[in-house]
Structures are given as C-alpha cells and as structure tokens.
Amino acid sequence: MNENITKRNALLAQKVIKGLESRNMSGYYAATKEEALKIALELIPKGSSVTMGGATSAQEIGLVDAVKTADYRFIDRYAAADRGAAERESYSADVYLAGINAMTEDGILVNIDGNANRVSAIAYGPKKVIFIAGMNKVCADYDSAMKRARNVAAPINAQRFGLSTPCAKTGACMDCKSPDTICCQFLLTRYSKHAGRIHVILVNDNLGF
C-alpha cells in the first residue's frame, strides 16, 4: 500500500481507537494482515469455542482458518447438519468473529443483517466479540457510515449471494421491501455495557465489503 495512505491510516486509526475506548470498546491497529492475525489470536485463549457471522475480513487475514485447528472448538454453521441450531449455539460461544459494514471515526459501529443471527450475536450472547475491519470501513460520521452500509456493503452482499434485490441490479440502495432484502435489521453499537467484550482490530488494508 502507498506509504502516504499507510501514514494517513495509522493516524486516523488512533482517532478511531480513542473513540472506541470512550465507548467502552477496545481498539487495535495492525499495519499488515499478518499483524492483525497475531493480535486476534492473542485475544482468543486456546480451547475457546469460536464461531462467526458473515466475516469476510476475518477470512481474508487468515483468522477463520486459524481457529479451525485443534487449538479451538470451532462452531461451523455451514458444515452443521442443523444450521439453525449451530447459529443458536453461537450465543453461548466464548468468541464471536465478525466484520463491520461501516463505522464512524469516533467509534460507532454500523451493521445490517437479513436473518439477524449476526447482529443479535453481536448485541448479546457471546462472551467476546472480535471485529476485523479494514480502514476502508471507516467513515467520517454516522450518516456517511449508514450510507456506506446501505449503498456499498448491502449491494455487494446481495450480488454475491445471488439475490434478486433492486440494489443487486442497480448497485445502490432503493430502500426496498423485496422478499430477498438483506436490510432487515440495523444494529448501531454506540457503547458496550460490558468492558472487555467488544474488540475492533483496524487493518491497514481494504478488507471485506
């Protein structure tokens, strides 16, 4: 990555981390994917039960493959005979891995979901939630973060899931009520009631959608 972009990201990340800390959440900055993976694994004790929602960013840094080893008990909803049961089991997991659709410079997290298994687990249940977020997810304020979530993340996810939504066809949110819509639940995380539960690893890269 261009050294000037890297310098800017490092400086902006410190502002974001301070914002997260003011909201009772922990923030970290990783200059590389490898460093991000190292930080994440330091936050996950060996033997922990680990699961995930839609976490493309966690896959991109190698974290998902790492927690599928014998050192952890990975709850894999995709491989489970009963996917719904696996998703419900995630509420009692030690660690939940997730991506972020968008976030503000002062530490507010914005996530959109269709079935709500991801946003509900982020809000309540797992003992620890670890977000992996490329610096491309950081937006100036709440309005721009919501616009990003609805006009960038949602259309791309609708396209990759092969859904027939207006945004999948136009590339922009149409505020639809399509049966295929994935914008059913909006979760705004502005403060964590429980210290040490939410951890956000900011990565000097463009990750996820």
BAPAVO-958746 format. One line per 2 residues: number of its first residue (from 1); their letters; for each residue x, y, z of N, C-alpha, C, CB. Coordinates in Angstrom, 2 decimals. Glycine has a CB too. Example, Ala and Ser with C-alpha at 12.3 -4.5 7.8 and 13.67 -1.06 7.14 Angstrom:
// residues 2
1> as> 13.19 -5.69 7.80 12.30 -4.50 7.80 13.20 -3.30 7.80 11.31 -4.47 9.05 ~ 12.85 -2.25 7.08 13.67 -1.06 7.14 12.90 0.03 7.87 14.08 -0.60 5.72
// end
This chain:
// residues 209
1> mn> 0.85 -1.19 0.00 0.00 0.00 0.00 0.89 1.25 0.00 -0.96 0.00 1.23 ~ 0.43 2.29 -0.68 1.16 3.55 -0.76 1.52 4.06 0.63 0.34 4.60 -1.51
3> en> 2.78 4.52 0.80 3.24 4.91 2.13 2.47 6.10 2.70 4.71 5.24 2.09 ~ 1.97 6.98 1.84 1.19 8.11 2.33 -0.18 7.67 2.83 1.02 9.15 1.22
5> it> -0.77 6.68 2.15 -2.03 6.11 2.62 -1.82 5.40 3.94 -2.63 5.14 1.57 ~ -0.71 4.68 4.04 -0.39 3.97 5.27 -0.23 4.96 6.43 0.89 3.14 5.10
7> kr> 0.45 6.06 6.18 0.65 7.07 7.23 -0.69 7.65 7.66 1.58 8.19 6.74 ~ -1.53 7.98 6.69 -2.85 8.52 7.00 -3.67 7.52 7.80 -3.60 8.90 5.71
9> na> -3.65 6.24 7.39 -4.42 5.22 8.08 -3.98 5.06 9.53 -4.30 3.89 7.36 ~ -2.67 5.10 9.75 -2.14 4.95 11.11 -2.61 6.10 12.00 -0.60 4.89 11.09
11> ll> -2.61 7.30 11.45 -3.05 8.46 12.22 -4.55 8.42 12.49 -2.69 9.75 11.49 ~ -5.32 8.09 11.46 -6.78 8.01 11.63 -7.16 6.91 12.60 -7.48 7.77 10.28
13> aq> -6.44 5.79 12.53 -6.74 4.67 13.42 -6.64 5.08 14.89 -5.80 3.51 13.14 ~ -5.69 5.94 15.22 -5.55 6.37 16.62 -6.77 7.16 17.07 -4.28 7.22 16.79
15> kv> -7.33 7.96 16.17 -8.56 8.69 16.48 -9.71 7.72 16.70 -8.90 9.69 15.36 ~ -9.81 6.73 15.82 -10.88 5.74 15.94 -10.74 4.95 17.25 -10.87 4.78 14.74
17> ik> -9.52 4.56 17.58 -9.28 3.78 18.80 -9.69 4.58 20.04 -7.80 3.37 18.90 ~ -9.38 5.87 20.05 -9.79 6.71 21.18 -11.32 6.78 21.26 -9.20 8.13 21.04
19> gl> -11.95 6.86 20.10 -13.41 6.86 20.08 -13.99 5.56 20.62 -13.92 7.09 18.67 ~ -13.40 4.45 20.23 -13.85 3.14 20.73 -13.68 3.06 22.24 -13.08 2.00 20.05
21> es> -12.53 3.51 22.73 -12.27 3.45 24.17 -13.27 4.29 24.95 -10.84 3.92 24.46 ~ -13.69 5.42 24.37 -14.67 6.27 25.05 -16.04 5.60 25.10 -14.79 7.63 24.33
23> rn> -16.20 4.54 24.31 -17.47 3.81 24.24 -17.35 2.43 24.90 -17.92 3.67 22.79 ~ -16.32 2.26 25.72 -16.11 1.02 26.47 -15.80 -0.17 25.57 -17.33 0.71 27.32
25> ms> -15.19 0.11 24.41 -14.75 -0.94 23.49 -13.25 -0.81 23.30 -15.51 -0.84 22.12 ~ -12.60 -1.89 22.91 -11.14 -1.89 22.73 -10.80 -1.84 21.25 -10.51 -3.14 23.38
27> gy> -9.83 -1.00 20.90 -9.39 -0.89 19.53 -7.92 -1.18 19.38 -9.69 0.48 18.99 ~ -7.54 -1.70 18.21 -6.16 -2.06 17.92 -5.88 -1.66 16.47 -5.89 -3.59 18.17
29> ya> -4.63 -1.40 16.16 -4.27 -1.09 14.78 -3.19 -2.04 14.31 -3.79 0.37 14.64 ~ -3.40 -2.62 13.14 -2.43 -3.54 12.55 -1.98 -2.99 11.21 -3.04 -4.95 12.39
31> at> -0.69 -2.87 11.02 -0.14 -2.33 9.78 -0.25 -3.33 8.63 1.32 -1.94 9.97 ~ -0.39 -4.63 8.96 -0.49 -5.68 7.94 -1.53 -6.71 8.35 0.89 -6.36 7.72
33> ke> -1.93 -7.55 7.40 -2.86 -8.64 7.70 -2.24 -9.61 8.70 -3.24 -9.39 6.40 ~ -0.94 -9.85 8.55 -0.25 -10.78 9.45 -0.27 -10.26 10.88 1.20 -11.00 8.99
35> ea> -0.08 -8.97 11.04 -0.12 -8.38 12.37 -1.53 -8.44 12.94 0.38 -6.92 12.33 ~ -2.51 -8.25 12.09 -3.90 -8.33 12.53 -4.23 -9.74 13.03 -4.86 -7.94 11.38
37> lk> -3.75 -10.74 12.31 -3.97 -12.13 12.72 -3.33 -12.40 14.07 -3.41 -13.10 11.67 ~ -2.13 -11.91 14.27 -1.41 -12.10 15.54 -2.20 -11.46 16.69 0.02 -11.49 15.46
39> ia> -2.68 -10.24 16.50 -3.46 -9.56 17.54 -4.72 -10.35 17.87 -3.82 -8.13 17.10 ~ -5.41 -10.80 16.82 -6.67 -11.53 17.02 -6.44 -12.81 17.82 -7.31 -11.85 15.68
41> le> -5.41 -13.57 17.46 -5.16 -14.84 18.15 -4.74 -14.62 19.60 -4.09 -15.64 17.41 ~ -4.10 -13.49 19.88 -3.76 -13.17 21.27 -5.00 -12.88 22.11 -2.82 -11.96 21.32
43> li> -6.09 -12.52 21.44 -7.35 -12.24 22.14 -8.21 -13.49 22.33 -8.12 -11.20 21.39 ~ -7.79 -14.61 21.72 -8.59 -15.84 21.77 -7.81 -16.91 22.53 -8.96 -16.34 20.33
45> pk> -8.15 -17.19 23.78 -7.44 -18.22 24.53 -7.59 -19.60 23.88 -7.95 -18.26 25.98 ~ -6.55 -20.39 23.95 -6.60 -21.76 23.43 -7.73 -22.52 24.14 -5.22 -22.49 23.63
47> gs> -8.44 -23.32 23.38 -9.54 -24.09 23.94 -10.87 -23.37 23.87 -9.25 -24.45 25.35 ~ -10.87 -22.14 23.42 -12.12 -21.37 23.35 -13.06 -21.93 22.28 -11.82 -19.89 23.05
49> sv> -14.35 -21.80 22.53 -15.33 -22.08 21.48 -15.46 -20.81 20.65 -16.73 -22.52 22.08 ~ -15.34 -20.96 19.34 -15.30 -19.82 18.44 -16.30 -20.02 17.31 -13.88 -19.61 17.87
51> tm> -17.00 -18.95 16.97 -17.91 -19.02 15.82 -17.90 -17.67 15.12 -19.36 -19.40 16.27 ~ -18.71 -17.54 14.11 -18.65 -16.32 13.31 -19.97 -16.04 12.61 -17.53 -16.41 12.29
53> gg> -20.15 -14.77 12.25 -21.23 -14.40 11.36 -20.61 -14.24 9.99 -21.96 -13.09 11.83 ~ -21.18 -13.36 9.17 -20.53 -13.09 7.90 -19.26 -12.31 8.18 -21.47 -12.30 6.94
55> at> -18.12 -12.93 8.01 -16.87 -12.31 8.43 -15.82 -12.47 7.33 -16.35 -12.92 9.75 ~ -16.08 -11.86 6.18 -15.15 -11.94 5.06 -13.78 -11.41 5.43 -15.70 -11.18 3.86
57> sa> -13.75 -10.32 6.19 -12.47 -9.72 6.59 -11.65 -10.68 7.45 -12.70 -8.41 7.36 ~ -12.33 -11.41 8.34 -11.64 -12.39 9.18 -11.06 -13.52 8.32 -12.59 -12.97 10.24
59> qe> -11.77 -13.88 7.26 -11.26 -14.89 6.34 -10.04 -14.36 5.60 -12.34 -15.31 5.36 ~ -10.08 -13.10 5.21 -9.02 -12.53 4.40 -7.70 -12.40 5.15 -9.44 -11.18 3.89
61> ig> -7.73 -12.28 6.47 -6.47 -12.21 7.22 -6.02 -13.59 7.70 -6.62 -11.27 8.42 ~ -6.79 -14.64 7.39 -6.43 -16.00 7.78 -6.93 -16.42 9.14 -4.97 -16.13 7.75
63> lv> -7.78 -15.61 9.76 -8.24 -15.90 11.12 -9.19 -17.09 11.16 -8.91 -14.69 11.71 ~ -10.06 -17.20 10.20 -11.03 -18.31 10.20 -10.30 -19.64 10.07 -12.05 -18.15 9.06
65> da> -9.33 -19.72 9.17 -8.56 -20.97 9.03 -7.81 -21.28 10.33 -7.57 -20.86 7.84 ~ -7.31 -20.25 10.99 -6.52 -20.45 12.21 -7.36 -21.03 13.33 -5.91 -19.14 12.66
67> vk> -8.63 -20.61 13.45 -9.45 -21.10 14.56 -10.13 -22.42 14.24 -10.49 -20.07 14.93 ~ -9.93 -22.94 13.04 -10.46 -24.25 12.69 -9.50 -25.37 13.07 -10.76 -24.32 11.20
69> ta> -8.42 -25.03 13.77 -7.45 -26.03 14.18 -7.87 -26.67 15.50 -6.05 -25.40 14.32 ~ -7.08 -27.65 15.94 -7.39 -28.38 17.17 -7.26 -27.52 18.42 -6.50 -29.58 17.29
71> dy> -6.65 -26.34 18.29 -6.46 -25.47 19.45 -7.76 -24.83 19.92 -5.45 -24.40 19.13 ~ -8.80 -24.88 19.07 -10.06 -24.22 19.39 -11.22 -25.14 19.03 -10.19 -22.88 18.64
73> rf> -12.39 -24.84 19.57 -13.60 -25.57 19.17 -14.41 -24.64 18.28 -14.45 -26.05 20.42 ~ -14.34 -24.88 16.98 -14.99 -24.00 16.02 -16.41 -24.48 15.74 -14.19 -23.93 14.72
75> id> -17.36 -23.60 15.94 -18.77 -23.91 15.65 -19.03 -23.43 14.22 -19.75 -23.22 16.69 ~ -19.09 -24.38 13.30 -19.20 -24.07 11.88 -20.64 -24.24 11.42 -18.26 -24.96 11.04
77> ry> -21.36 -23.13 11.28 -22.77 -23.21 10.88 -22.92 -23.75 9.46 -23.42 -21.84 10.99 ~ -21.90 -23.54 8.62 -22.00 -24.00 7.23 -21.85 -25.51 7.12 -20.96 -23.32 6.38
79> aa> -21.09 -26.10 8.04 -20.86 -27.55 8.00 -21.83 -28.32 8.88 -19.44 -27.86 8.42 ~ -22.61 -27.61 9.69 -23.52 -28.26 10.64 -24.71 -28.91 9.93 -24.02 -27.25 11.66
81> ad> -25.15 -30.03 10.47 -26.34 -30.70 9.93 -27.57 -29.83 10.14 -26.54 -32.08 10.60 ~ -27.59 -29.11 11.25 -28.70 -28.19 11.56 -28.10 -26.79 11.70 -29.48 -28.63 12.88
83> rg> -28.17 -26.02 10.62 -27.54 -24.69 10.62 -28.18 -23.78 11.67 -27.65 -24.05 9.23 ~ -29.49 -23.87 11.81 -30.18 -23.03 12.79 -29.70 -23.32 14.20 -31.68 -23.24 12.69
85> aa> -29.51 -24.61 14.52 -29.04 -24.99 15.85 -27.63 -24.46 16.08 -29.08 -26.51 16.02 ~ -26.79 -24.51 15.05 -25.42 -24.01 15.17 -25.42 -22.50 15.40 -24.60 -24.35 13.91
87> er> -26.32 -21.81 14.72 -26.41 -20.36 14.91 -26.89 -20.02 16.31 -27.34 -19.74 13.87 ~ -27.82 -20.81 16.82 -28.29 -20.56 18.19 -27.21 -20.89 19.22 -29.56 -21.38 18.49
89> es> -26.38 -21.89 18.91 -25.29 -22.25 19.81 -24.27 -21.12 19.92 -24.60 -23.53 19.33 ~ -24.21 -20.28 18.88 -23.24 -19.19 18.87 -23.45 -18.21 20.02 -23.30 -18.46 17.56
91> ys> -24.67 -18.13 20.53 -24.94 -17.18 21.62 -24.21 -17.55 22.91 -26.44 -17.12 21.89 ~ -23.80 -18.80 23.03 -23.07 -19.21 24.23 -21.58 -19.42 23.96 -23.67 -20.49 24.80
93> ad> -21.13 -18.99 22.77 -19.72 -19.17 22.40 -18.82 -18.23 23.22 -19.52 -18.90 20.90 ~ -17.57 -18.65 23.36 -16.60 -17.79 24.04 -16.24 -16.59 23.18 -15.33 -18.59 24.39
95> vy> -16.11 -16.83 21.88 -15.66 -15.76 20.97 -16.49 -15.77 19.69 -14.15 -15.92 20.63 ~ -16.91 -14.59 19.28 -17.67 -14.42 18.04 -16.87 -13.52 17.11 -19.09 -13.83 18.31
97> la> -16.61 -13.99 15.89 -15.86 -13.22 14.90 -16.83 -12.54 13.95 -14.88 -14.12 14.13 ~ -16.56 -11.30 13.63 -17.47 -10.57 12.74 -16.73 -9.50 11.96 -18.62 -9.95 13.54
99> gi> -17.35 -9.09 10.87 -16.88 -7.94 10.13 -17.76 -6.75 10.49 -16.90 -8.20 8.61 ~ -17.47 -5.61 9.92 -18.24 -4.40 10.15 -18.66 -3.84 8.80 -17.43 -3.35 10.98
101> na> -19.93 -3.49 8.66 -20.36 -2.89 7.40 -19.84 -1.47 7.26 -21.88 -2.89 7.31 ~ -19.77 -0.76 8.38 -19.22 0.60 8.39 -19.04 1.03 9.83 -20.15 1.61 7.63
103> mt> -18.19 2.03 10.04 -18.02 2.58 11.38 -17.61 4.04 11.27 -16.97 1.77 12.19 ~ -17.85 4.78 12.32 -17.52 6.20 12.32 -16.13 6.44 12.90 -18.57 7.00 13.10
105> ed> -15.59 7.61 12.61 -14.29 7.95 13.14 -14.27 8.04 14.66 -13.83 9.25 12.56 ~ -15.44 8.26 15.27 -15.49 8.32 16.73 -16.00 7.03 17.36 -16.36 9.48 17.17
107> gi> -15.96 5.93 16.59 -16.14 4.62 17.19 -17.52 4.01 17.21 -15.69 4.68 18.51 ~ -18.47 4.51 16.45 -19.80 3.90 16.36 -19.76 2.83 15.27 -20.91 4.97 16.07
109> lv> -20.30 1.64 15.56 -20.30 0.52 14.62 -21.69 0.39 13.99 -19.90 -0.79 15.34 ~ -21.72 0.19 12.68 -22.98 0.04 11.95 -22.99 -1.30 11.23 -23.19 1.21 10.94
111> ni> -24.01 -2.10 11.49 -24.14 -3.41 10.83 -25.58 -3.65 10.39 -23.68 -4.53 11.77 ~ -25.71 -4.26 9.22 -27.01 -4.59 8.64 -27.08 -6.11 8.47 -27.22 -3.86 7.27
113> dg> -28.26 -6.68 8.69 -28.39 -8.14 8.61 -29.75 -8.51 8.03 -28.21 -8.79 9.99 ~ -29.80 -9.70 7.45 -31.06 -10.21 6.91 -31.77 -11.10 7.90 -30.81 -10.96 5.64
115> na> -31.10 -12.18 8.34 -31.71 -13.12 9.28 -31.55 -12.71 10.74 -31.10 -14.49 9.09 ~ -30.68 -11.78 11.00 -30.43 -11.22 12.34 -29.57 -12.11 13.23 -31.73 -10.96 13.02
117> nr> -29.12 -13.26 12.74 -28.26 -14.10 13.58 -26.95 -13.38 13.92 -27.95 -15.44 12.88 ~ -26.42 -12.61 12.96 -25.16 -11.92 13.18 -25.33 -10.73 14.12 -24.57 -11.46 11.85
119> vs> -26.27 -9.85 13.81 -26.40 -8.65 14.64 -26.91 -8.98 16.04 -27.35 -7.65 13.98 ~ -27.71 -10.04 16.17 -28.19 -10.40 17.51 -27.05 -10.95 18.36 -29.32 -11.43 17.41
121> ai> -26.14 -11.71 17.75 -24.99 -12.24 18.50 -24.00 -11.13 18.85 -24.29 -13.34 17.69 ~ -23.87 -10.15 17.97 -23.02 -9.00 18.28 -23.57 -8.26 19.49 -22.91 -8.05 17.05
123> ay> -24.90 -8.11 19.51 -25.53 -7.33 20.58 -25.53 -8.07 21.91 -26.94 -6.98 20.19 ~ -25.72 -9.40 21.87 -25.88 -10.12 23.14 -25.56 -11.59 22.95 -27.31 -9.95 23.68
125> gp> -24.87 -12.18 23.94 -24.66 -13.62 23.92 -23.21 -14.00 24.09 -25.17 -14.19 22.64 ~ -22.43 -14.07 23.00 -21.03 -14.50 23.12 -20.26 -13.65 24.13 -20.35 -14.43 21.75
127> kk> -19.33 -14.30 24.83 -18.57 -13.60 25.87 -17.69 -12.49 25.28 -17.70 -14.59 26.64 ~ -17.18 -12.72 24.07 -16.28 -11.75 23.44 -16.62 -11.66 21.96 -14.79 -12.15 23.65
129> vi> -16.60 -10.44 21.43 -16.83 -10.21 20.01 -15.58 -9.54 19.44 -18.11 -9.35 19.75 ~ -15.02 -10.14 18.39 -13.83 -9.58 17.74 -14.20 -9.18 16.32 -12.64 -10.60 17.76
131> fi> -14.10 -7.89 16.04 -14.34 -7.37 14.70 -13.01 -7.20 13.97 -15.11 -6.04 14.77 ~ -12.98 -7.59 12.72 -11.85 -7.31 11.85 -12.34 -6.28 10.83 -11.29 -8.62 11.14
133> ag> -11.66 -5.14 10.76 -12.15 -4.06 9.89 -11.01 -3.41 9.13 -12.89 -3.02 10.70 ~ -11.07 -3.47 7.81 -10.13 -2.70 7.00 -10.42 -1.22 7.18 -10.22 -3.10 5.51
135> mn> -9.43 -0.40 6.94 -9.63 1.04 7.10 -10.62 1.60 6.09 -8.30 1.76 6.98 ~ -10.95 0.82 5.07 -11.98 1.23 4.11 -13.37 1.29 4.74 -12.00 0.28 2.92
137> kv> -13.54 0.71 5.93 -14.84 0.72 6.59 -15.05 1.99 7.43 -14.97 -0.50 7.48 ~ -14.00 2.78 7.63 -14.10 3.97 8.50 -14.68 5.15 7.72 -12.71 4.34 9.07
139> ca> -15.74 5.73 8.28 -16.43 6.86 7.65 -16.41 8.06 8.59 -17.90 6.48 7.29 ~ -16.63 9.23 8.04 -16.49 10.46 8.82 -17.48 10.54 9.97 -16.67 11.65 7.92
141> dy> -18.74 10.15 9.70 -19.77 10.32 10.72 -20.86 9.26 10.53 -20.38 11.74 10.66 ~ -21.88 9.34 11.37 -22.94 8.33 11.35 -23.66 8.30 10.00 -23.94 8.58 12.46
143> ds> -23.99 9.45 9.45 -24.73 9.49 8.19 -23.93 8.84 7.06 -25.07 10.94 7.81 ~ -22.64 9.14 6.99 -21.83 8.55 5.93 -21.61 7.06 6.17 -20.47 9.28 5.82
145> am> -21.55 6.64 7.43 -21.42 5.22 7.74 -22.68 4.46 7.32 -21.14 5.01 9.24 ~ -23.83 5.03 7.59 -25.07 4.38 7.19 -25.18 4.32 5.66 -26.28 5.13 7.77
147> kr> -24.77 5.39 5.00 -24.79 5.38 3.53 -23.86 4.31 2.98 -24.39 6.76 2.98 ~ -22.70 4.15 3.62 -21.78 3.11 3.16 -22.39 1.72 3.34 -20.45 3.20 3.91
149> ar> -22.96 1.49 4.51 -23.55 0.19 4.79 -24.65 -0.15 3.80 -24.10 0.15 6.22 ~ -25.47 0.84 3.47 -26.63 0.59 2.61 -26.29 0.62 1.12 -27.70 1.60 2.89
151> nv> -25.31 1.43 0.73 -25.03 1.63 -0.70 -23.77 0.95 -1.21 -24.93 3.08 -0.98 ~ -22.95 0.44 -0.29 -21.75 -0.29 -0.69 -21.83 -1.74 -0.21 -20.48 0.40 -0.13
153> aa> -21.90 -1.92 1.10 -21.89 -3.28 1.65 -23.11 -4.10 1.24 -21.81 -3.23 3.17 ~ -24.29 -3.52 1.37 -25.51 -4.27 1.08 -25.62 -4.69 -0.39 -26.72 -3.44 1.46
155> pi> -25.42 -3.80 -1.36 -25.49 -4.24 -2.75 -24.48 -5.33 -3.10 -25.29 -3.06 -3.66 ~ -23.24 -5.18 -2.60 -22.23 -6.19 -2.90 -22.61 -7.53 -2.30 -20.86 -5.74 -2.38
157> na> -23.10 -7.53 -1.06 -23.50 -8.79 -0.43 -24.70 -9.40 -1.14 -23.82 -8.56 1.04 ~ -25.65 -8.57 -1.57 -26.81 -9.09 -2.31 -26.36 -9.73 -3.62 -27.82 -7.96 -2.59
159> qr> -25.38 -9.12 -4.26 -24.86 -9.68 -5.52 -24.14 -10.99 -5.29 -23.93 -8.68 -6.19 ~ -23.32 -11.06 -4.25 -22.55 -12.29 -4.03 -23.42 -13.44 -3.55 -21.43 -12.04 -3.03
161> fg> -24.56 -13.13 -2.95 -25.50 -14.17 -2.54 -26.48 -14.54 -3.66 -26.26 -13.73 -1.31 ~ -26.38 -13.84 -4.80 -27.26 -14.12 -5.91 -28.70 -13.74 -5.67 -27.19 -15.56 -6.24
163> ls> -28.93 -12.67 -4.91 -30.28 -12.26 -4.55 -30.88 -11.33 -5.61 -30.29 -11.58 -3.18 ~ -32.19 -11.36 -5.69 -32.89 -10.52 -6.66 -33.46 -9.29 -5.96 -34.02 -11.32 -7.36
165> tp> -32.58 -8.39 -5.59 -32.99 -7.14 -4.95 -32.71 -5.98 -5.89 -32.26 -6.94 -3.58 ~ -33.39 -4.88 -5.73 -33.09 -3.71 -6.58 -31.63 -3.28 -6.49 -33.99 -2.55 -6.19
167> ca> -31.04 -3.34 -5.29 -29.65 -2.90 -5.15 -28.68 -3.82 -5.88 -29.27 -2.82 -3.68 ~ -29.03 -5.11 -5.99 -28.18 -6.04 -6.72 -28.15 -5.69 -8.21 -28.66 -7.49 -6.52
169> kt> -29.23 -5.07 -8.67 -29.33 -4.72 -10.10 -28.84 -3.31 -10.39 -30.78 -4.85 -10.56 ~ -28.95 -2.41 -9.41 -28.57 -1.01 -9.65 -27.26 -0.62 -8.98 -29.67 -0.09 -9.16
171> ga> -26.84 -1.39 -7.95 -25.62 -1.06 -7.21 -25.82 -0.03 -6.13 -24.59 -0.58 -8.15 ~ -27.08 0.36 -5.89 -27.36 1.36 -4.87 -28.65 0.99 -4.14 -27.48 2.79 -5.49
173> cm> -28.74 1.41 -2.88 -29.92 1.12 -2.07 -31.15 1.80 -2.67 -29.70 1.58 -0.62 ~ -32.25 1.02 -2.75 -33.52 1.56 -3.23 -34.57 1.54 -2.12 -34.02 0.75 -4.45
175> dc> -34.09 1.32 -0.88 -34.97 1.26 0.28 -36.12 0.29 0.03 -35.52 2.66 0.61 ~ -35.77 -0.89 -0.46 -36.78 -1.85 -0.93 -37.41 -2.64 0.20 -36.16 -2.80 -1.93
177> ks> -38.49 -3.31 -0.15 -39.14 -4.29 0.71 -39.23 -5.61 -0.04 -40.55 -3.80 1.16 ~ -38.20 -5.90 -0.80 -38.13 -7.12 -1.58 -38.08 -8.33 -0.66 -36.91 -7.10 -2.51
179> pd> -38.70 -9.45 -1.04 -38.59 -10.68 -0.24 -37.14 -11.12 -0.03 -39.37 -11.81 -0.89 ~ -36.26 -10.70 -0.93 -34.85 -11.08 -0.84 -34.01 -10.08 -0.04 -34.27 -11.22 -2.22
181> ti> -34.62 -9.00 0.44 -33.82 -7.97 1.10 -32.98 -8.51 2.25 -34.72 -6.87 1.61 ~ -31.76 -8.01 2.34 -30.90 -8.37 3.48 -30.80 -7.21 4.46 -29.49 -8.79 2.99
183> cc> -31.54 -6.15 4.19 -31.54 -4.98 5.08 -32.76 -5.04 6.00 -31.55 -3.66 4.26 ~ -32.85 -6.12 6.76 -34.00 -6.32 7.65 -33.73 -5.76 9.04 -34.33 -7.81 7.75
185> qf> -32.51 -5.90 9.49 -32.15 -5.47 10.84 -30.95 -4.54 10.77 -31.85 -6.69 11.76 ~ -31.02 -3.42 11.46 -29.92 -2.47 11.54 -29.45 -2.42 13.00 -30.34 -1.05 11.03
187> ll> -28.16 -2.66 13.21 -27.60 -2.61 14.56 -26.61 -1.46 14.65 -26.92 -3.95 14.94 ~ -26.88 -0.54 15.54 -25.99 0.58 15.82 -25.37 0.34 17.20 -26.76 1.96 15.77
189> tr> -24.07 0.13 17.24 -23.38 -0.11 18.50 -22.62 1.16 18.87 -22.41 -1.34 18.40 ~ -23.16 1.91 19.82 -22.54 3.19 20.21 -21.85 3.09 21.56 -23.59 4.29 20.25
191> ys> -22.10 2.00 22.31 -21.47 1.82 23.62 -21.60 0.36 24.02 -22.10 2.77 24.70 ~ -20.57 -0.16 24.68 -20.63 -1.53 25.18 -20.86 -1.50 26.69 -19.33 -2.31 24.84
193> kh> -21.92 -2.12 27.12 -22.23 -2.16 28.55 -21.20 -2.95 29.34 -23.60 -2.76 28.76 ~ -20.53 -3.89 28.64 -19.62 -4.81 29.32 -18.18 -4.58 28.85 -20.04 -6.28 29.06
195> ag> -17.35 -4.08 29.74 -15.94 -3.83 29.42 -15.25 -5.12 29.03 -15.22 -3.18 30.61 ~ -14.41 -5.05 28.00 -13.65 -6.22 27.58 -14.40 -7.16 26.66 -13.21 -6.97 28.76
197> ri> -15.64 -6.81 26.28 -16.40 -7.71 25.41 -16.15 -7.43 23.93 -17.89 -7.57 25.72 ~ -16.16 -6.18 23.52 -16.04 -5.85 22.10 -14.64 -5.34 21.77 -17.09 -4.79 21.71
199> hv> -14.03 -5.98 20.77 -12.68 -5.64 20.33 -12.72 -5.39 18.82 -11.67 -6.78 20.70 ~ -12.13 -4.29 18.40 -12.11 -3.94 16.98 -10.65 -3.84 16.52 -12.87 -2.60 16.71
201> il> -10.27 -4.69 15.57 -8.92 -4.66 15.02 -8.98 -3.96 13.67 -8.32 -6.10 14.87 ~ -8.39 -2.77 13.61 -8.34 -1.98 12.39 -7.11 -2.40 11.60 -8.32 -0.44 12.70
203> vn> -7.31 -2.65 10.31 -6.22 -3.17 9.48 -5.89 -2.19 8.35 -6.59 -4.55 8.90 ~ -4.63 -1.94 8.17 -4.16 -1.05 7.10 -4.31 -1.73 5.75 -2.69 -0.63 7.34
205> dn> -5.57 -1.93 5.34 -5.84 -2.62 4.08 -7.31 -2.40 3.73 -5.51 -4.16 4.19 ~ -7.67 -2.74 2.51 -9.08 -2.73 2.11 -9.59 -4.16 2.25 -9.27 -2.20 0.63
207> lg> -10.43 -4.38 3.24 -10.93 -5.72 3.53 -12.45 -5.76 3.46 -10.46 -6.18 4.91 ~ -12.99 -6.91 3.08 -14.44 -7.08 3.09 -15.13 -6.16 2.11 -14.97 -6.83 4.46
209> f> -16.40 -5.90 2.43 -17.24 -5.13 1.51 -17.85 -3.91 2.21 -18.35 -6.02 0.92
// end
